[in-house]
Amino acid sequence: MNWIHRASQTLKLESEAIAGLIDRLDESFVQVGELILNLHGRVIISGIGKSAIIAQKLVATFNSTGTPAVFMHAADAIHGDLGLIQQNDVVICISKSGNSPEIKALTPVIKSMGIPIIALVGNRNSHLAQQANWVLDSTVSKEACPLDLAPTSSTAAQMALGDALATCLMEARGFEAKDFAQMHPGGALGKRLFTRLVDLVQEGRAPQVSPDATMAQIVLEMSAGRCGATAVIDNGNILGVITDGDLRRHLERNQKAEEVKARDIMNDKPKQMAGKSLAVSAFQLMEQHSISQVIVNDGDVYLGIVHLHDILREGIF
């Protein structure tokens, strides 16, 4: 058994099957895209066997990219689930052969309901292709299975053609990253696009000292704030920031700690960002300047400090 050779052959055959779809894209694909783009209902995607699994994946892709879709198993459909189809819907039937008993039983009923049928099928001469209003040709010459039996190249082609339709619809709708994030608010992308710095400023995490604060006062305030830094505030104005690195560097210079004031060791040009700024922007700023904290403000009002660890803890990256 040559594992690498077998795997290489599988990937080669499946990639060739997908590449072969390009030459079979025709006006039907355009018409299907425009139909779904202007649809007032939902896209019902159905199949049997492995094609049903592909249908479920495509439903998930459509839903997450702005096209409402519902999965309907072909076998269940002819045993009562046809009730989920509504008048303004369209049905995509996925099948390699287009001649399975369930598909043959399903298509006439859908047509009698006045619902358009899109066939994503690997046999243009099949029952499904003949019954459909539009045909998306997913024909493959050979399965990647060594016996040329198990659906492999054919399911890869079905998936790729469905993904192509979904991505075209995304572009046609002007679907953007912020729209995608709304569909995935719990994921890392959603957090990157929605989490603001003000959301990360924890209660009690607004450490601050006066310009005349002593070293002891600075250390105590930094410890209480638990973010390795403190702002230097005078009459509500942000004058600077002191980090634990600033403290170490000044102590290394053998300065007498009792003589040091906050104004002597602060960075008077601290990196500041508005509370409404995205956390991902703060992360990029920290990375660019090799810092671990950023001061968060609301205009002239000091809100607190956000540490790099606060952003990482949110799972944004």
C-alpha positions, 0 to 999 in steps of 0.5 A: 500500500503506497499511502502517498500515491493513493492520497495524491491520486485522490486529490488529483482526481478531485481537483480535476473534477472541480476544474472541469466544472468551469467549462460547464458553467453556462447561462443557466448558472447566471439565471439561477443566481439572479433568481435566488438573488431576487427571491422573496422566499427561501432556498430549499436544498434537498438530496439523498445519501451523500448528496443530502450531506452536501445539501446540509453543508450548502444550507449552512453556507447559504445561511451564513452568507446572507441567503436564507436556506433550509435543508429538506431530506428527499426521503423525508420530503415524500413522507410529510416534510413537503409542508416546509416548502412555501409559495415563494421558495425555490428547491435545489435538488442535488443528485449524482445520478438524478434517477434515485427513487426518492428524487423521481417521487419528489420532483413531480410533486414539487412541480405540481406546487408551482415551485421552481426546481434547480437540479445540481446533477451529474447526469444531464439525461436523468429524470431530475435534469428533465424535470428541472427548470434549470440544470447546474451540471456537476458531471464527473468522469471518474470517482476518486474511489479506487473502485470508482464507486464511492461518491468522492469526486462527485461530492467534491464537485457538488460542494464546489459548485454550490460554494461557487453559487454562494460566493457569487450571491455574496458579491451580488448582495454586497455582503461584507465582513461585518455582515458575515460577523453578524451571522457569527457573533460568537466566533473569533471573526464576530469578536474582531468586528464587534468587540470595542475597547470600552467592552474590555475596560473592567471595573476597577481597572482605571489606575491613575496617579497624580504627577507628584505621586511617589514611587510607593504610590505608583507601585501600589496603584499599578498593583491594584489596577492589575494591568502593569501600568497606570495613567498619570492624571492632573485635573482630569487631563491625561499627562502620561502613562507609567508601565512596569517597564518604566519602573525597572528602567529607572531603578536600573539607573540607580536613582533613589526611589524616594526622590522619584515622582510620577512626572519624572518617569512617565511617558508623556506621549502615551498611546491612547484610543477611544473607547468605541475603537475596535479591540482588534485595532488596539491589538494592531497598535500594540503590535506595531509599537511593541507595547502591552497596554493602551489608554482608553478614553472617551474624548477627554475622559479617562476610562481605563487601561486595556492590556494585551492579555485582555484582548487575547482572553476574549478569543479575538485571535 
